[in-house]
Structure formats: C-alpha cells, structure tokens
Amino acid sequence: MNNIAHLIEHRVQTHPNAVWGSFGKTDTLANVVKRAHATADAFKAAGLRRGDMVAVLGTNCSSYMVVWLAVQLAGLQAAMVNPGYPDEFLTSMLDDITPQAIIWVARDPRALIERDGLHLDATGAWDGKVETLRADARFEGRAPNGSGQDCTREDIAFYVHTSGTSGKPKFCALSHEYFFRLGRYFSDCMALTDQDTLLAPLPLFHINPMYGLIGGLTTGASIVTMDRFSAAEFWAGVKNHGVTVLLLHGPPAALLKTKTTTEDAAGHKVRMSFFSDPAFLNQFKIPIGVGGYGSTESGGYCFHWKFRPDDPASIFPPEGPTHQSGPSRYDLEWKLGVEDELLVREKAPGVMFSGYVRGGGLDPCRDADGWFQTGDRGRYDAYGNLIFVERASESIRVNAEYVPIDFVEDRLRKVASLGEFALWKVPCAKRGHEAVVYTTSVAVDVVELKSVVADLPKYMHPTRILRIAAIPRDAGVGKTQRRLLGDQAVLETVTL
C-alpha cells in the first residue's frame, strides 16, 4: 500500500462492518466509505484534482469523519483548520497556506465567503450532500489526473497546525508514510485490534484524534467521536457504543474527574485509557493507562509508557504521572541538548513531519545532522528513558486550544489603562492553563478590557489581571521574558 486511500479500501474489504461515526450518527465502515466516495466525486466535479491544497474548516460531527476520508480518496492535500479562531486571524492563517479551495463542515461560511477560490459546504456529507457556495472559473473544465490511490508515500496527506511561540500557528506537512508509521506504532502501543471501539473526542484539526482514525484503519477497529465534548454525556455515550479504548487529552481527562463520578461510569467496557493518571484509572475502574510524549513534528506519538491503577507512587516522577514518557519508538532517535531541550531525529524518511509551510515551500527545520529541536525540556530517568519536564516555548494552551499571544495582545493594546502589560498563563487543574494579564498599571478599566475581547473565543479571554512591579525584559532587545512572569511578586489580583 502506498497511500491512505489504499489503506481505506483495504480495510473496507477486510472489516466492512467496523463502526465509524459520532455519538450522534454511526454506520458501518463500508457505508461510511460509500459516503466518502460520493463526497470525493463531488469534490472532483467541482474541479478539484489530485494534489490540490484544500482547507477543511470544520468541527466534530459524522460529516467531518466522511470528509476526512473523502479528501484522501480524492488525493487532496488537506489542511485541517480550527474554525473557532476569530475571522481576521483565520484569514491570516489561510494566507500562509493559500488553499485552492475551502471545504466547510458544520461552520457558517458567510464570514469568509468573499475569500478568493472555490468554496464548498460539506456539512451534509453524511447525507450525500455537497453544495458549491462559490464557484471559481479556474476550476472549470480541468482534466482529471487520477485519485488518492495514485499518491506516493512521500506525498503530503494532511497539514495540521501546531502552536508557534508567540505568533500564528505553524502548519506541519504530514506525508502518507508519516501516517502509516504512526498508525502502526499507536496501534501496537494500545494493543488495538478489530475487536476494539476507540473513542477519539478531540476535533480532527489536532493530531491527537488522528492517532485513533489512522489506528482504526490500521487494525480494523471501530472509531467514534463526539460532536461536542460534554462530560455530562460522556459515559452514557461510552456505554451505548461499547467503547473499549479512550483517546483523551489532559483537559478532558481533568474535567471528567471533577464533573463525573464512579457511578456515572459504572458498566463501561473500557480496558485502556490514553493520557490519564492513576487517580483517573481508580475513579473510573479502568485497568490500564497509557501515557508518553508526542508532537506533530516528531511523528505524532513517539514515546510510550503504560501503568496500572495500583502502581506505587514511587514509580512516577515528581513532575507527575503524565510526565513519565518512557522509551522512544523504534524508528526515532532522541537526545537532550542545550538546557535539556529534547532533540529528535528520524531513522528513516517519513517518520517525522515533512516540514513547516513557509514562503510557498516546506522548511524541514532540521540541523545539518538531521536533528529537530522540539522546544520541550526533558530529563532522563534511572533507565535512560524520557521524562517530559515542560514546554520550553512561550505558548499558551487552554483546553488544548492554542491562544495566539500576539493576536490577543494586539486587542488588549486598545485598553489604554493597561499601560505596560504582557499576556501569559497560570496552571489550571481543569483546563491545563488559563490566560492572564500581567500589568504594572494600578487602575485598569475592566469593563473596557472585557469589551475588547468579547468577540474572541472564550479560551482566549484572560481570566485575571495580575499587577506586578515591573515586566521582566531581556536586557539586550527589551523582549518580554514571559517565563519569568510567574516568578514576580503579585501586588494585586483582579478576577475578570
């Protein structure tokens, strides 16, 4: 097999009755792929051809799963984009990748409908409907050039955006080879088989749920998602769909621990939970937890660790159970560099990402010896395995969503009373982190501050104003040293 389209067709032949969909709607893989073929044909009829770059702006739903399959069957290079960003920021992101078409799924397209290019609404893909919202004369009469089955392992399958330091997210180009290797490694780590049903609730513009989709195609497992993550609906859906493997992330797992009970989960069939801790396993009576480390650039999931609910606390590092990353995957090398930054290098082409989209091309971002700097700090355990310490880059994630620092700070500069300020983060048990504003001002206009961010997604809203004596800055260029903000004495706290 040379591409994901081959893998899809192969799995339909071997496991046609595997279940795919969302908590709201599911069907057999064979029927879902029929829908995906019809959707791919609609993309081709609109003028799209193999190798075209498209941006998929969508949120989780059954149609989103169909589109994920359809872009591969059509041989498109699909950038999975978070539609929740403010329109002006979203437009800037799309300028970086210059897609030839925008495919909308479960998101009102009117705000960006004037953008050049072909616009398709695939919200009804589950029901066989793809609507042309805006045609483009450049796509009329284009000669066909094959399908997804003509792609090579080196061709790009998806682009997934990952957080920058303080600027816009960067788009990572991911090849078919990348996904073949990721699917096999993840499936092996989770002991995934065709008897499993895996729940991947995060939206597909994250790499995390793609572990599950590609793992399902690798093994024949059933795959379901949630239209919207809801702790109140979680365990009922898990039981109704016979879920055996959970593919979670930090904030959802923390939310489940605080918002649901052992009784809510009683009767489930879950045998393994990804990204959890012993407390989660004990609370919900799950026998095996899986942790580790991964990044979109370094192959997706690249370090692996398993544990059980009754393991003694002494086997976990002081940083916490989820920081124990374990050994690396077989096709990746790693070492700790300057200031214990984690460096990774692929042992074969295609293990890692193909590069960042920059200047109309791909920047592989490796040094002369092939090492990639992850921007994360780690240390060795007693056996030479990785313990993840912290993100070294200056970025903020709330509920796994990336908060663009420069963008939010530009908004906050409209509040004259803020004076000298900096946006940064503080830990939050439920959401991972919260965005806060550090300022030297003694009289901030809170009403105005709330007003200038009111139209932004909630996860971008600062939750507190922290007054400090001075903003720490680099002596040479005056750049804000965000990582030192948390060390400053807080003179006053205002909750927003």
Residue pairs with C-beta under 8 A, 6 or more apart in sequence:
1 7
1 10
1 180
2 149
2 151
2 152
2 153
2 176
3 72
3 75
3 148
3 149
3 150
3 151
3 152
3 153
3 155
3 157
3 176
4 72
4 148
4 151
4 157
4 176
4 179
4 214
4 217
5 72
5 73
5 75
5 147
5 148
5 149
5 151
6 149
7 180
7 183
7 217
7 218
8 33
8 36
8 69
8 72
8 73
8 217
9 33
9 149
11 18
11 29
11 216
11 217
11 220
12 29
12 30
12 33
14 220
15 29
15 194
15 220
16 28
16 29
16 30
17 28
17 29
17 30
18 28
18 29
18 194
18 216
18 220
18 221
18 222
18 223
19 26
19 27
19 28
19 29
19 197
19 222
19 223
19 224
19 241
20 26
20 27
20 28
20 29
20 32
20 65
20 216
20 222
20 223
20 224
21 27
21 32
21 62
21 65
21 224
21 225
22 60
22 61
22 62
22 64
22 65
22 224
22 225
22 226
22 227
23 224
23 225
23 226
23 227
23 233
23 237
23 240
23 241
24 61
24 62
24 227
25 62
25 126
26 62
26 224
26 241
27 35
29 222
32 65
32 66
32 69
33 69
33 73
35 66
35 125
35 126
35 128
36 66
36 67
36 69
36 70
36 73
36 125
37 70
37 73
38 128
39 66
39 67
39 70
39 122
39 125
39 128
39 130
40 70
40 71
40 73
40 74
40 147
40 148
42 120
42 122
42 130
43 54
43 70
43 71
43 74
43 76
43 103
43 120
43 130
44 74
44 144
46 101
46 118
46 120
46 130
46 132
46 135
46 139
47 118
47 136
47 138
47 139
47 140
47 141
47 142
48 54
48 74
48 76
48 100
48 101
48 118
48 139
49 75
49 142
49 143
49 144
49 145
50 74
50 75
50 76
50 145
50 146
50 147
50 148
50 150
50 151
51 75
51 76
51 77
51 145
51 155
52 76
52 77
52 100
52 101
53 76
53 77
53 79
53 97
53 98
53 99
53 100
53 159
54 71
54 76
54 77
54 78
54 79
54 99
54 100
54 101
54 102
54 103
55 78
55 79
55 81
55 94
55 97
55 99
55 101
55 102
55 103
56 67
56 68
56 71
56 78
56 79
56 80
56 81
56 103
56 105
57 81
57 83
57 90
57 102
57 103
57 104
57 105
57 107
57 109
58 64
58 67
58 80
58 83
58 103
58 104
58 105
58 106
58 107
58 122
58 203
58 204
58 205
59 83
59 84
59 105
59 106
59 107
59 203
59 227
59 228
60 106
60 201
60 202
60 203
60 204
60 225
60 226
60 227
60 228
61 105
61 106
61 123
61 126
61 227
62 126
63 105
63 106
63 122
63 123
63 124
63 125
63 126
63 127
64 105
64 106
64 203
64 204
64 225
65 213
65 223
65 225
66 122
66 125
66 126
67 103
67 105
67 122
67 125
68 78
68 204
68 213
70 122
70 125
71 78
71 103
72 78
72 148
72 157
73 147
73 148
74 147
74 148
75 146
75 147
75 148
75 149
75 150
75 151
76 148
77 155
77 156
77 157
77 158
77 159
78 103
78 157
78 158
78 159
79 97
79 99
79 158
79 159
79 160
79 161
79 171
80 158
80 159
80 160
80 161
80 204
80 205
81 90
81 93
81 94
81 161
81 205
82 161
82 203
82 205
82 401
82 402
83 90
83 104
83 107
84 401
84 457
85 93
85 404
85 457
86 407
86 455
86 456
86 457
87 111
87 112
89 168
89 404
89 407
90 112
91 112
91 115
92 168
93 161
93 168
93 169
93 171
94 102
94 112
94 115
96 168
96 171
96 357
97 159
97 171
97 357
98 360
99 117
100 117
100 118
100 139
101 117
101 118
101 119
101 120
101 136
101 139
102 109
102 112
102 115
102 117
102 118
102 119
102 120
103 120
103 121
103 122
104 119
104 120
104 121
104 122
104 123
104 133
105 122
105 123
105 125
106 123
107 123
109 119
109 121
109 133
113 119
113 133
113 134
116 136
117 134
117 136
118 132
118 134
118 135
118 136
118 139
119 132
119 133
119 134
120 130
120 131
120 132
120 133
121 130
121 131
121 132
121 133
122 130
123 129
124 130
124 131
151 157
151 176
152 176
153 175
153 176
153 177
153 180
153 350
154 175
154 176
154 177
154 349
154 350
155 175
155 176
156 173
156 174
156 175
156 354
157 174
157 175
157 176
157 178
157 179
158 174
158 179
158 210
159 171
159 172
159 173
159 174
159 357
160 171
160 172
160 174
160 205
160 206
160 207
160 210
160 296
161 169
161 170
161 171
161 172
161 205
161 402
162 169
162 170
162 172
162 207
162 295
162 296
162 297
162 402
163 169
163 170
163 393
163 395
163 397
163 402
164 170
164 393
164 395
164 404
165 375
165 393
165 394
165 395
166 394
166 395
166 405
166 406
166 482
167 404
167 405
167 406
168 404
168 406
168 407
169 402
169 404
170 356
170 357
171 356
171 357
172 296
172 297
172 353
172 354
172 355
172 356
172 357
173 353
173 354
173 355
173 356
173 357
173 362
174 296
174 353
174 354
175 350
175 354
176 350
177 349
177 350
177 351
178 299
178 300
178 350
178 351
178 352
178 353
178 354
179 210
179 214
180 350
181 299
181 331
181 350
181 351
182 210
182 211
182 214
182 299
182 300
182 301
183 211
183 214
183 215
183 217
183 218
184 218
185 299
185 301
185 302
185 329
185 330
185 331
186 192
186 211
186 212
186 214
186 215
186 218
186 300
186 301
187 215
187 218
187 219
187 221
189 290
189 292
189 301
189 304
189 306
190 198
190 215
190 245
190 272
190 274
190 290
191 272
192 198
192 215
192 216
192 218
192 219
192 221
192 245
193 219
193 220
193 221
194 219
194 220
194 221
195 221
195 244
196 219
196 221
196 222
196 244
196 245
197 221
197 222
197 223
197 224
197 241
197 242
197 243
197 244
197 245
198 212
198 215
198 216
198 221
198 222
198 223
198 224
198 243
198 244
198 245
198 246
198 247
199 212
199 224
199 225
199 226
199 237
199 238
199 241
199 243
199 245
199 246
199 247
200 208
200 209
200 211
200 212
200 213
200 223
200 224
200 225
200 247
201 209
201 225
201 226
201 229
201 234
201 247
201 248
201 252
202 208
202 209
202 229
202 247
202 249
202 252
202 400
203 209
204 210
204 213
206 249
206 400
207 294
207 296
207 300
208 247
208 249
208 400
209 225
209 247
210 300
211 247
211 274
211 300
211 301
212 223
212 247
213 223
215 221
215 223
216 222
216 223
221 245
224 237
224 241
224 243
226 233
226 234
226 237
229 252
229 255
231 255
231 256
231 259
231 260
232 259
232 260
234 256
234 260
235 260
235 264
235 265
235 268
237 243
238 246
238 265
238 268
238 270
239 267
239 268
239 269
242 269
243 268
243 269
243 270
244 269
244 270
244 271
244 272
245 270
245 271
245 272
245 273
245 274
246 270
246 272
246 273
246 274
246 276
246 286
247 274
247 275
248 256
248 273
248 274
248 275
248 276
249 275
249 400
250 275
250 322
250 400
250 432
251 398
251 399
251 400
251 430
251 431
251 432
252 400
253 273
253 275
253 276
253 277
253 280
254 429
254 430
254 431
254 432
255 430
256 280
256 284
257 279
257 280
257 283
258 429
258 430
260 284
261 283
262 283
262 284
262 285
265 283
265 284
265 285
266 285
268 284
268 285
270 284
270 286
271 286
271 287
271 288
272 286
272 287
272 288
272 289
272 290
273 280
273 281
273 284
273 286
273 288
273 289
273 290
274 289
274 290
274 291
275 290
275 291
275 322
276 286
276 289
276 290
276 291
276 322
277 289
277 320
277 321
277 322
278 289
278 307
278 308
278 309
278 310
278 311
278 313
278 316
278 321
280 286
280 289
281 287
281 288
281 289
281 307
281 308
281 309
282 309
282 310
286 309
287 308
287 309
288 306
288 307
288 308
289 306
289 307
289 308
289 309
289 321
290 304
290 305
290 306
291 305
291 306
291 307
291 321
291 322
291 324
291 325
291 326
292 301
292 302
292 303
292 304
292 305
292 325
292 326
293 302
293 303
293 325
293 342
293 376
293 378
293 386
293 388
294 300
294 301
294 302
294 303
295 302
295 374
295 376
296 353
297 352
297 353
297 365
297 372
297 374
298 332
298 344
298 352
298 353
298 372
298 374
299 329
299 331
299 332
299 344
299 346
299 351
299 352
299 353
301 329
302 328
302 329
302 332
302 344
303 325
303 326
303 327
303 328
303 329
303 385
303 386
303 388
304 325
304 326
304 327
304 329
305 324
305 325
305 326
305 385
306 326
307 315
307 316
307 321
307 324
315 324
316 323
316 324
317 323
317 324
317 381
317 387
319 387
319 388
319 389
323 387
323 388
323 389
324 381
324 385
324 387
325 378
325 385
325 386
325 387
325 388
326 385
326 386
327 385
327 386
328 334
328 344
328 386
330 347
331 346
331 347
331 348
331 351
332 344
332 345
332 346
332 347
332 351
332 352
333 344
333 345
333 346
333 347
334 342
334 343
334 344
334 345
334 386
335 343
335 371
336 342
336 343
336 378
336 379
336 380
337 343
337 371
337 373
339 377
339 392
340 377
340 378
340 379
340 389
341 373
341 374
341 375
341 376
341 377
341 378
341 392
342 374
342 376
342 377
342 378
342 386
342 388
343 371
343 372
343 373
343 374
344 352
344 371
344 372
344 374
345 366
345 369
345 370
345 371
345 372
346 352
346 370
352 372
354 362
354 364
355 361
355 362
355 363
355 364
355 365
356 362
356 363
356 365
365 372
365 373
366 372
367 373
375 391
375 392
375 393
376 388
376 389
376 390
376 391
376 392
376 393
377 388
377 389
377 390
377 391
377 392
378 386
378 387
378 388
378 389
379 386
379 387
379 389
380 386
380 387
381 387
394 405
394 482
394 483
395 402
395 403
395 405
396 402
396 403
396 405
396 423
396 424
396 425
396 433
396 435
397 403
397 432
397 433
398 425
398 428
398 431
398 432
398 433
398 434
398 435
398 459
398 460
399 431
399 432
399 459
400 432
401 457
401 459
403 423
403 425
403 435
403 459
403 460
404 460
405 423
408 423
408 435
408 453
408 456
408 460
408 462
409 421
409 422
409 423
411 452
411 453
411 456
412 418
412 421
412 423
412 437
412 449
412 452
412 453
412 462
414 448
414 452
415 444
415 445
415 448
415 449
415 452
416 445
417 441
417 443
417 444
417 445
417 448
418 437
418 439
418 441
418 444
418 449
419 439
419 440
419 441
420 439
420 440
420 441
420 471
421 437
421 438
421 439
421 440
421 441
421 471
422 437
422 438
422 439
422 471
422 480
422 482
422 485
423 435
423 436
423 437
423 438
423 462
424 435
424 436
424 438
424 482
424 485
424 486
425 433
425 434
425 435
425 436
426 433
426 434
426 436
426 464
426 486
427 433
427 434
428 434
431 459
434 462
434 463
434 464
435 459
435 460
435 461
435 462
435 463
436 462
436 463
436 464
436 465
436 466
437 449
437 462
437 464
437 465
437 466
438 466
438 467
438 468
438 471
438 485
438 488
439 465
439 466
439 467
439 468
440 467
440 468
440 469
440 470
440 471
441 467
442 467
442 492
444 465
444 494
446 465
446 494
446 496
449 462
449 465
449 496
450 496
453 460
453 461
453 462
461 496
462 496
463 495
463 496
464 493
464 494
464 495
464 496
465 492
465 493
465 494
465 496
466 490
466 492
466 493
467 490
467 491
467 492
467 493
467 494
468 485
468 488
468 489
468 490
468 491
469 488
469 489
469 491
470 488
471 480
471 485
472 480
472 481
472 484
472 485
472 487
472 488
473 479
473 480
473 481
474 480
474 481
